[in-house]
Amino acid sequence: MDYAAFILRLFNEPSLIEFIGDRGVRTLQDTERYLRKGPLSSYRQYGYGLLRVSLKDGDIPIGMYGLVKRDTLPHPEIGFALLPAFWDQRFVTEATRVVR
């Protein structure tokens, strides 16, 4: 699966919209714009951002995880989103070990 198609799917999950907010990502073009203005811009500006979380077997994307700088906060915070099928399986814990 193309990563942009995965992000489109992830950002239209009802749980993501409920807990993180609607980012207005409805098309692949919206997704590419989000990736440019969000994660890729964060890496250019701060040197960190969100990373893809994938299953080891088959390199299948299941979410994203990383450091996020918000304008309203003085320091970066941990941000993550996973497809609901992968909640409560310690993927965020494992991602934390990798990122730190």
C-alpha positions as a Markdown table, in Angstrom:
| # | Residue | x | y | z |
|---|---|---|---|---|
| 1 | Met | 0.0 | 0.0 | 0.0 |
| 2 | Asp | 1.2 | 3.5 | -0.9 |
| 3 | Tyr | 2.0 | 5.5 | 2.3 |
| 4 | Ala | -0.2 | 8.4 | 1.2 |
| 5 | Ala | -3.1 | 6.0 | 0.8 |
| 6 | Phe | -2.5 | 4.6 | 4.2 |
| 7 | Ile | -2.5 | 8.1 | 5.8 |
| 8 | Leu | -5.7 | 8.9 | 4.0 |
| 9 | Arg | -7.2 | 5.7 | 5.6 |
| 10 | Leu | -5.8 | 6.5 | 9.0 |
| 11 | Phe | -6.9 | 10.1 | 9.1 |
| 12 | Asn | -10.5 | 9.1 | 8.2 |
| 13 | Glu | -10.8 | 6.6 | 11.0 |
| 14 | Pro | -13.7 | 7.7 | 13.3 |
| 15 | Ser | -11.5 | 7.2 | 16.4 |
| 16 | Leu | -8.7 | 9.4 | 15.0 |
| 17 | Ile | -11.2 | 12.2 | 14.2 |
| 18 | Glu | -12.7 | 11.8 | 17.7 |
| 19 | Phe | -9.5 | 11.8 | 19.7 |
| 20 | Ile | -7.1 | 13.8 | 17.6 |
| 21 | Gly | -9.3 | 15.9 | 15.4 |
| 22 | Asp | -10.4 | 16.2 | 11.8 |
| 23 | Arg | -7.5 | 17.3 | 9.7 |
| 24 | Gly | -9.6 | 17.7 | 6.5 |
| 25 | Val | -7.7 | 14.9 | 4.7 |
| 26 | Arg | -10.3 | 13.5 | 2.2 |
| 27 | Thr | -8.3 | 12.9 | -1.0 |
| 28 | Leu | -4.8 | 11.8 | -1.9 |
| 29 | Gln | -4.1 | 15.4 | -2.8 |
| 30 | Asp | -5.2 | 16.5 | 0.7 |
| 31 | Thr | -2.9 | 13.7 | 2.1 |
| 32 | Glu | 0.1 | 14.9 | 0.2 |
| 33 | Arg | -0.5 | 18.5 | 1.3 |
| 34 | Tyr | -0.8 | 17.3 | 5.0 |
| 35 | Leu | 2.4 | 15.3 | 4.7 |
| 36 | Arg | 4.3 | 18.3 | 3.2 |
| 37 | Lys | 2.9 | 20.9 | 5.7 |
| 38 | Gly | 2.9 | 18.6 | 8.7 |
| 39 | Pro | 5.5 | 15.8 | 9.2 |
| 40 | Leu | 7.9 | 16.9 | 6.4 |
| 41 | Ser | 7.8 | 20.5 | 7.5 |
| 42 | Ser | 8.5 | 19.5 | 11.1 |
| 43 | Tyr | 11.6 | 17.6 | 10.1 |
| 44 | Arg | 12.9 | 20.6 | 8.1 |
| 45 | Gln | 12.1 | 23.1 | 10.9 |
| 46 | Tyr | 12.9 | 21.1 | 14.1 |
| 47 | Gly | 14.8 | 18.0 | 13.0 |
| 48 | Tyr | 12.1 | 15.7 | 14.3 |
| 49 | Gly | 8.5 | 14.7 | 13.6 |
| 50 | Leu | 6.3 | 11.7 | 13.1 |
| 51 | Leu | 7.5 | 8.3 | 11.8 |
| 52 | Arg | 5.7 | 5.5 | 10.2 |
| 53 | Val | 4.8 | 2.5 | 12.5 |
| 54 | Ser | 4.8 | -0.8 | 10.6 |
| 55 | Leu | 4.5 | -4.4 | 11.3 |
| 56 | Lys | 7.9 | -6.2 | 11.0 |
| 57 | Asp | 6.4 | -8.9 | 8.8 |
| 58 | Gly | 5.6 | -7.4 | 5.4 |
| 59 | Asp | 6.4 | -3.8 | 6.4 |
| 60 | Ile | 2.7 | -3.1 | 6.7 |
| 61 | Pro | 1.9 | 0.4 | 8.0 |
| 62 | Ile | -0.3 | 0.5 | 11.1 |
| 63 | Gly | 0.1 | 4.0 | 12.4 |
| 64 | Met | 2.5 | 6.9 | 13.1 |
| 65 | Tyr | 4.5 | 7.9 | 16.2 |
| 66 | Gly | 7.0 | 10.6 | 17.1 |
| 67 | Leu | 7.7 | 14.0 | 18.5 |
| 68 | Val | 5.3 | 16.9 | 17.6 |
| 69 | Lys | 5.9 | 20.6 | 18.3 |
| 70 | Arg | 2.7 | 22.5 | 19.0 |
| 71 | Asp | 2.6 | 26.3 | 18.8 |
| 72 | Thr | 0.8 | 26.4 | 22.1 |
| 73 | Leu | 3.4 | 24.3 | 24.0 |
| 74 | Pro | 7.1 | 25.3 | 24.9 |
| 75 | His | 8.4 | 21.7 | 24.3 |
| 76 | Pro | 7.6 | 18.9 | 21.9 |
| 77 | Glu | 5.2 | 16.2 | 22.9 |
| 78 | Ile | 4.8 | 12.6 | 21.9 |
| 79 | Gly | 2.2 | 12.1 | 19.2 |
| 80 | Phe | 0.8 | 8.9 | 17.9 |
| 81 | Ala | -2.1 | 7.4 | 16.0 |
| 82 | Leu | -2.7 | 3.7 | 15.2 |
| 83 | Leu | -5.4 | 1.9 | 13.4 |
| 84 | Pro | -7.9 | 0.6 | 16.0 |
| 85 | Ala | -7.2 | -3.0 | 15.1 |
| 86 | Phe | -3.7 | -2.5 | 16.6 |
| 87 | Trp | -4.6 | -0.8 | 19.9 |
| 88 | Asp | -3.7 | -2.4 | 23.2 |
| 89 | Gln | -0.9 | -4.5 | 21.6 |
| 90 | Arg | 2.1 | -2.5 | 23.0 |
| 91 | Phe | 3.0 | -1.0 | 19.6 |
| 92 | Val | 3.3 | 2.5 | 21.2 |
| 93 | Thr | 5.5 | 1.1 | 23.9 |
| 94 | Glu | 7.8 | -0.5 | 21.3 |
| 95 | Ala | 7.9 | 2.7 | 19.3 |
| 96 | Thr | 8.9 | 4.6 | 22.4 |
| 97 | Arg | 11.8 | 2.3 | 22.9 |
| 98 | Val | 12.9 | 2.8 | 19.3 |
| 99 | Val | 12.6 | 6.6 | 19.3 |
| 100 | Arg | 14.3 | 7.4 | 22.6 |
